[in-house]
Amino acid sequence: MDCWGFPLRDPQGAIIGRPGIYVDRILSAIRTSANGGLSRRYTPSHAPADGMIYAMDFSPVVPRGTTFPVAAAEVWRNTVAPVLASSTTAGAADWTTPVTVLVWDRIVYAALSGGVDGSDYQVRWSATDSSGNLWNRTALVLCSETS
């Protein structure tokens, strides 16, 4: 689901998103690009100390039928030398990330909470497929009051 509540679709027409998983709280599922670097940002901005479900859609670059038995998400402060800004322990860092990242088809998603107003962050996703290949992707998120 995108941030306006509409389902996203992949080129084969499969619906991305699962009903009943806090559908009203899911931000845009960022699609990866097979033709170059990812220059995408989650929108709208993330409100400080709020919690949202973020997702990364690997369907454009990962073949159909591929599964992700292992996935992870980390949040890094987007500075000249990025600094880890997440922990699985609540209150130990700017962001709290889950121990387990959920997977549906070729989409990984996680409930992330926290953030400091005025800070820019990188959400770093890594997923290991059933063949042992590692897929890393990064997306940006700005932490500021939303309008």
Sequence and secondary structure as in RCSB ss.txt:
>XXXX:A:sequence
MDCWGFPLRDPQGAIIGRPGIYVDRILSAIRTSANGGLSRRYTPSHAPADGMIYAMDFSPVVPRGTTFPVAAAEV
WRNTVAPVLASSTTAGAADWTTPVTVLVWDRIVYAALSGGVDGSDYQVRWSATDSSGNLWNRTALVLCSETS
>XXXX:A:secstr
  TTS  EE TT  EES TTS GGGEEEEEE  TTS    B SS B TTEEEEEEEE TTTS TT   SEEEEEE
EE SSS EE EESSTTSSSEE  SS EEETTEEEEEEEE  TTEEEEEEEEEE TTS EEEEEEEEEES   
